[in-house]
Amino acid sequence: MYWVWLCILVSWHSPLRAECPVTATGLCTPGVEETIVIDEVETIQYEADGYTVTTDTTTTTTTITTTNENSGDILDGDNGYVSSKFEGDMDVDWGGQGPASMPSGSTCGDLGTDKCAQITGSGNSTSTMGVEGMGTTFIQTVDISDLDIENGGRTNYSIKVDKQDSQDRIYMHITGKDGNTSVFSGTDILSESGVNSGYQTYESGFDFSGSITKLIIEIGGRDINLAIGPLYDDVQINVLYNVVSTIVTEHILSVEMWVAYGGSTETEVIDIVENIFEHNDVVDAPGDDLYFEPEFEEPNMEMSYETVEMEMEMPDLDMPDMNMEMELEMEMELEMAEIEVDIEPEMKEPTPTETEEVANETTETTEETEDTVEELQEDVGEEPESKESSSETTEDEVEEETVEEPKEEEKKEPESQKEKAAKKIVEKMGDKGRYDSTNQLKTLIVMQVLGDTKTFFDSQKQLNDREGFFKDTMIPDTQIENNNIAQYYLFVGSDGLMNEIINSQWPTVSE
């Protein structure tokens, strides 16, 4: 036997596809991406009478689900990312570069009467985060590693600004890092010099890809006329990020198929299976198991010796056998041929010339016969008695052989009608029907009819039980009588034997 493997790979995507590749920057479209890969391996095991085809189908389903999560305002102390000192309500100075103040009341203008942050520096340098035209900065770093951001996203901000001097400027800068590696860096000029923006709320953000663990927030600008510098308050920063979950499921289906070689093997297998199902009941067992239980049919009790005997004696009305018809035709042809041979031909008086020719032929034939007989006798080693006796012997042997042949045929007795009827009954049962309980009983009765054993059991006698064999004495229950004599010989005898063995090894005191 040997094996053959065949591998087939099939894959396709579901219509629900999430637009979020590994290198995605920014927010992905939420959705589900499903990939199905079918790996089909076919193993063929060849054997003497057939082969087994085993098909193992492995279906691997990969489901990628993409969602967008929101960190909430990371500058709100209640969310746990910053302390009250670094909240976005600007009640406390974050710290940074250049001069600054934290006014309140009417100085904050439309920002409200509570405290706000004011840029008072007039310098023109580059900030810590690399922004040019800076006189004052407010800066802080926020740890967001607890968010486990790995698949990119977007950092959105919101800030309220009141720039009362159009010559001043203010900007928002955010840098995202994964550990010490910079992932993104973005700067928005909220209000540039020469723009009379007044009170505004600015909202925007920066896309990023991959992982980030911390954000560096820098707000800066210039107070050019040294009057009232740019004011800001209520800073909010939300981190929106992609969460990608991958679920891989694998389903293995194994199917075996037996294929028998052509010829009688397949038919025999089918016959065996049909016979099993025909003569057994399929019974359900616990645990989804099945087993076969033999069928026990009640025999037909109406069947008897007399009914079977009548069936065997009924005339057979079947169509005559074609072989029998051919035999009859051949016998008739042989009989007609014998009749034609027996008819003597019309006699004619021979002419003198014909008589001489016949005489000469007879003489030559007689001489040849004599020579042949002499040669045979020489081979055998006996002298011929006479020509007449030899010819008579040959004629007698031919007659004996002719007579003996029909005698041998007469010795073959024809098959009895009962035997023919019995064969017909058994043939009608069929190969499967003969194992039926009723047909088995019928077969036994047929054998009795053929053996003429109808009265076999009539002369049987009933054997009587021996008188006094069974007694009325009851054996006591739950009670064992002691046999003192047996116990004595058992225990005392064994103890004495053990003592003799011990004493034979150890000398007595007297010795």
N, C-alpha and C positions, 0 to 999 in steps of 0.2 A: 504494500500500500504506500501511497505517497500523497503529498498535499500540494495544492495550488492556491496562491493568494491573488486576489484582485482588489485594488484599492481605488475608490472613487471619492472625490472631494467636490462638494457643492456648497456654495455660500451665497447669501443674499441679505439685503438690508430691508428693514421694515420701513413703511412710509413715514413713521414718526422719527424724524432725524433731528438731533440737536446740533445747532450750528456752533460748535465749540471745539475747534481743533486744539491740539496740545500747545501750539504757539499762539493761541488767541490773545489779543490785546483788547482790554475793555471787557464789557459785559457780553456774555453769550446769550443767544436766544434759548430760553428754557424749553426743554423737550426731552424726548426719549429716543435714543438710537439703539436699535436692536439688530445684531448681526447673528445669523444662523449659519453654522458650518456643519455639513453632514459628511461624515467619514464612513464609508461603507467598505468593509473588508469581507471578501467572500473566500471561504476555505473549502476546498474539495478534497475529501478523503476517499480514496479508491480502495475497494475490497473485492473479494472474489466474486460475489453475487450482485454487486451494485456499488453505488457510491453515495456518500453523504455530503450534501451541500450545506454548509453552515454560513449564514450571513449575519455578521455583526455590524449593526448600524449604530454609530455613535453620533448623536446630535448635540452639538455644543452651541448653546445660546448665550451670547454676550449682550447684556442690557446696560447701556450707559444712560444714566439719568442726570440731566443738568438743571440746576436751580440757581437762583440769585438770592444771596443772603445779604442782610443789612446789619451793620454793626451797631447802628444807632449813633447818636451824637457822642463822639469819643471825648469832647471837651465838656461834657456834663459830668460833674463829680458823682452823680448817682449811678452812672453806668460802670464805674470802677476802673476807668483807664487813667484818670488824672485826679490829683488832689484839688482841694478848693482853691489853692493858690494859682493853679494853672487852668482854671475854668474859663469858658469863653465869655462870661458876663463882665469881664475886665474890672473886677473890684480890686484886684491886686496886680502890680506890675510883674510881668513874666521875667523880665530881665532881657538884656540884649546889648546893642551898641548905641552910642550917642546919648544925648539928653532926651528926657521924656517927662511927662507929668500925668497925674490921674485925677482930673478935675471932676466936679459934679455940679448939679444945679443948672443954672441958665447957660453956663459955659458950654455944656454938652449939646446945646441947641436942640434939634429935633430927636436926638438920641435918648432923651429922657433926663430926669433930674438926678437919677442915680449916677454912680461913677461911670466914667468912660476913659479911654486911652487917648492921649494927645501926642503927636509927633512934633517935637520942638527943635530938632537938630537941623542946621542949615548947611551942613557939610555936603561934600560931593565925592564920595568914595565908593569902593566896592564892598558889599556886605560879606558876612561869613559864608553865605550860601551862593556867593558869586553874582549878586545883582548890583549893577552899576547905578550911580546917582542916588546914593544912600546917605542920609544924615542921621536917622534914628531907626532902630529895629527893636521889635519884640519877638523873642524866639524861644521855642521849647521843643523837646523830643518826647513822643508818646509811644510807649511799648504796646503793640497790638499782636504779639506773638500768640496769645491765647486764641485768636480767631482761626489759626491754622489755614491761612490763605496760601493756596498752592497753584491755582489755575487762573490767575489774573482777575481783573476787575476794574473798578473806577473809584477815585476819591473825589467826592463832591463837597463843596464848601458853600457857606452863606455868611455874608458879613454886611453890617450896616455902617455907612460912611457919611460924614457931614463935613464937606470941604468948603469952608467959608471964603477962602482966598483962592481965586482961580489960578494963581501962579504956583501954588503948592502941588505936590504929587504924592501918591500912595500906591503901593503894590501888595499882592498876595503871592507868596512862594511856598510850595510844598515839595519835599523830597522824600521818596520812599526807598527803603533799604531792606535787603534780606541779609541780616547780620551786618557785616561791614561792606557789603556789595551794594552799590547804588543800582536800583531797579528803574526808577524814573525820577525826573526833576522838571517841575513846571512853574512858570512865573506869569502872572497876569497883572498888567498895569491897570489898576482900577480907575484912576483919574490922573491924567498926565497934566503937566504944567500948561497953562493957557486954556484949560477947559473949565468952564464955570459949571461944575456938576452939582454943587450944593449937596442936598441930602439924597442918598441913593442906597438901595439894597442890591448888592452884587451876588450873583449865584453862578457857579461854573464848576469845573472839575478837571481831573487829569486821569487818562486811562493808563493801565499798566498790565503787564503779563507776568506769569510765573508767581513766585512767592514773595511776600513782604512780611517783615516782622516789626518794623517801626516806621513812624512818620516824623519828619522834622518840619515844623511849621514856623515860618518867618513872615512877619508883617512889618513893612518899613516904608520910608518916604523922606520928603524934605519940607521944611518950613522956610521958604525963600524970603518972604517979606518980614519975618520974625514978628508977625502979629499973632493971630490965632492959627496954629498949625492944623493939619488934617486930624480929624477926630473919628474914632470908630468904636463899635460896641457889638455885643451879641454875636460872637463868632461861633459857627457850628461847622463841624466836619463829620461827614458820614462816609464810611468805607463800604461800598457795595462790591461783593466778590462772588465768583462762581464756585459752586460746590458740585463736583462731578463724582458720582458714585457708580461703580462698576460691579455688576453681579454676573457671574459666570455659572451657568447650570449645564450639567452634562447628563444626558440620558442614553443608556446603552440598551439596545434591543437585539437579542440573539434569536435567530430562527433557524431551525434545522429541517432539512428536507431529504428524505431517503428516496433514491431513485434506483430501482431494480433494473438489471439488464433485461433485454428482450428475451422472448422465448417463454418457457413454461414457468420460470421463476416468479414472474409477476402474477401470473394466474394462480399459482399455488399460494402465494402470500395473501392474495385477495380472498381465496377460498377459505384459508385458515382464519382470517379476520372475520369473514361472514359467519363461519361456523361458531366462532367464539361469541359473537353478538347474538346469534340465533339461539344458542343454548345456555346463555347466561344473562342475568339481570345486572344492569349497571346501578350501583347503590352509592349514594352520596355519603361521605364520611366527614367528620369534623375536620376543620382546617382546609376546606375546599379540595379534599382528596376524593378519589373515586376508586372503587374496587369492584371486581366481578363476583357475583354470587350465582352458583349453578341453579338452573331451573329444575324443579322436581315436579313433573306432571303426573297426575293421577292416571294410572293405566286404565284402558277401556275394559271394565269388568264384564261387559256384555260379550266379549270375545270368549269362545270356548272351543273345545276339540271338535264339536259337531259343526259349528259355523265355518271353521277353517276347512274341515273335510268337505263340506258342501261346496265351498268356493273352489277347491281343487278339482272336484268332480264336474263342475260346470263346463260346458263345451267352450272351446276357445274360438271366438268369432273374429279373431284378428285376420287381416289380409294375409294370404299365403306368401311365404317367403320367396323372393325372386330366385334364390339359389336352388330351392326345392323345385321350382318350375323348370329351371334349366336342367336339373338332374333327370326329371321325368322326360323331358324332350330328348335328352341324350339316350336314355334307356329305350324309348320308343324307336329312335333311329337305329340303335343296335339290333333290336328285335326285327325290324324290317330288313336289315342287311342279312341276318341269319336266314330269314325266310327266302330271300332271293338266292342265297347260296344253295339251299336245299332243293330248289327246283331243278330237276334233271334237264339237260339240254336235249333237243330233238335229235334222235338217233338216225344215222345214215349208213347205208351199206358201203363198206370201203371198196375201192377199186383194187385190182391186183397190185398195181404199182404202190398204192398207199399201204397195202398190207405188208409188202416187203420192206418198205421204209420203216414201218412201225416195228416189225420183227427185228430189223437191224438195230434200231434205237434201243429196243428192249434188251437185246443181247449185250450191247455196249454198256448200258446202264448196269446190267447184272454183273458184268466183269468189273466195272469200276467199284461197285458196292462190295464185291468179294475182296478186291485189293484193299479197300479202305478198312474192312473188318479185320483182315489179316494184319494190317499195320497196327491197328488198335490192340489186337490181342498180343502181338509181339511186345508192345510197350507195357502191357499189363503183365505179361509173362505166362499166358495161358494159351493152349492150342484151341482153335475153334472146333467145336464138335461137328457141326455141319452147317451148310448154307441155309438149310431150312430152319434149323433151330435158331440161328442168328436172326433171321428175318422175323421169326415168330416172336423172339424176345423183344426185338425193337418195337414191333406192333403192340405187344402187351404193355411195354413201358409207356408208350404214347397214350394208350387207352387209360392206364392207371392215373397218369398225370391229368388227363382230361377229366377223369371222374373225381379226383381228389380236390381240384380247385373249387368247385361249387360247394364241397363239404365244408371247407374253411370259412366261406362266407356265411354258410348256414349256422356256424357256431356263434357268430356275433349276434347277441340278442339285442333287439331294438330298445331304445329308451322308453320306459313306461310312461303312461299318461300322467301319473301322479308326479313323477319327477319333473316332467315338462311343466306341469301346472305349478309346482313348487318354485322352479326357476323363474317363471313369469311373475309370481307373487313377490319374490325377492327383488327382481329387476324393477318392478313398479315402485318399490320403496325409494329407490335412488341412493346415491352415495351418502347424502346427508340424512335422509329420512330413516336409514337403517339404524341410526343411533337413538331414535325416538323410543321412549319407554314402551309405548303401545306396540310399535313394530318389533321391538326385541321380544316381547311376549309372544307376538304372532309368529316370529321365527322359531321359537322353542316349540310351539304347538305344531308347526309344519314339520319339524324334525320328528315329533312323536307320531304324526300321521304316516310319514315315510317309514319309520321304524316299526310301525304297528305295535306301539307300546301303550295303547289306550287302557288296557287292563293290567298294566304293570304294577300299580299300587293297590289293586283290589285284594291281593292275597296278603297284604301286610297286616301285622298284628300289633296291638297296642301293648307296650311293655308296662307292667304294673310295678309300682315301687315295692321294695322289700319291706315286709311287715316288721315293725319294731325298729326300723332304721332310725327314725326320728323319735326323740324322747321329749317328754314335757318338762324335764329338769331345766330350771332357769339358772344361768350363770350370774352370780351376784355382781351388781354394778357398783362402781366407785369403791370397791373393796378388794384388797389383795391379801389372800391368806398366806401366812408365813409357813415355810417348810423348814422346820427346825433341823431335821436330819441333813437336808441339803446344805443349809447354812453352816452346819458343823463341819462337814467335809470340805466345804469351800473355804471358809475362813481359817479354821483350826489347822487344816491340812496345809494350806499355803503358809501360815505363820510358822509351822514346824519346819517346813522345807526351807524357809528363809533363815531360820535359826541354825539349821545344819550348815548352810552355806557360810554364814558368819563364823561359826565355830571352827569350820575347816581352815579358816585363814588365821585365826588367833588361837594360840595355845591356851589350854585351861590352866587353872591355878595349881592343880596337882602335878602337872608336868613341870 
